Amino acid sequence: MERKKKTLRDFYAMKKCNEKVSWITSYDAQTSRLAELAGIDMILIGDSVGNNLLGYKNTIPVTMDEMIIFSSAVRRGAPNTFIVGNMP
């Protein structure tokens, strides 16, 4: 069953009602698919991909092109989940 993707308004309403929001960090389609199946509200594609997957010493060298690649993979895996990407 396809679920409705949450919006910022949904998150504001959840905060107003003191509802908990579930987040997970993911960099790939498979993990993101499982997060969506589990009902996770939001997926973060962190610049920590630089340290964790790309072998950089810190997040500074992560490029926008790299973030777009990982964000695209996450979106393919979780088409109905709100995603957030960040940069250093």
C-alpha positions in Angstrom: 0.0 0.0 0.0 1.4 3.4 -1.0 1.4 5.9 1.8 1.1 9.6 1.6 4.3 11.5 1.9 4.4 13.8 4.9 4.8 17.6 4.4 6.2 20.4 6.5 2.6 21.1 7.6 2.3 17.5 8.8 5.4 17.9 10.9 4.2 21.2 12.3 0.9 19.6 13.3 2.7 16.7 14.8 4.9 19.0 16.9 1.8 21.0 18.0 0.2 17.7 19.2 3.4 16.6 20.8 3.6 13.6 18.5 7.0 12.0 17.9 8.7 12.2 14.5 10.9 9.3 13.4 14.1 10.0 11.5 16.9 7.9 10.1 20.0 8.7 8.1 20.4 6.8 4.9 22.6 7.0 1.8 21.3 4.2 -0.4 18.1 2.9 -2.0 17.9 -0.4 -0.1 18.1 1.1 3.4 15.7 3.9 2.4 13.2 1.3 1.0 13.3 -0.5 4.3 12.9 2.7 6.3 9.8 3.6 4.2 8.4 0.1 4.7 8.9 0.5 8.5 7.0 3.8 8.4 9.8 6.2 9.2 8.6 9.8 8.8 11.7 11.4 7.4 15.1 10.4 6.0 18.2 12.5 6.3 20.9 12.3 3.6 23.7 13.7 5.7 27.0 15.1 4.5 28.4 12.5 6.9 28.4 10.3 3.7 31.8 11.8 3.2 33.3 10.2 6.4 31.2 7.1 6.3 31.2 6.0 2.6 33.5 8.2 0.6 36.6 8.0 2.8 37.1 11.7 3.5 38.6 12.8 6.8 35.6 15.1 7.4 32.5 16.4 5.6 34.1 19.5 4.0 35.2 17.8 0.7 31.6 16.5 0.0 30.4 18.1 -3.2 26.9 19.0 -4.3 27.2 16.5 -7.2 28.0 13.7 -4.7 25.0 14.7 -2.5 22.8 14.7 -5.6 23.9 11.1 -6.4 23.1 9.9 -2.9 19.9 11.9 -2.6 18.7 10.4 -5.9 19.4 6.9 -4.6 17.5 7.6 -1.4 14.5 9.0 -3.4 14.4 5.9 -5.6 14.3 3.7 -2.5 11.7 5.8 -0.6 9.5 7.7 -3.1 6.9 8.3 -0.4 9.0 9.5 2.4 10.0 13.1 3.2 13.8 13.5 2.7 16.2 16.1 3.8 19.8 16.6 2.5 22.4 18.7 4.2 25.8 20.1 3.3 28.7 21.2 5.4 
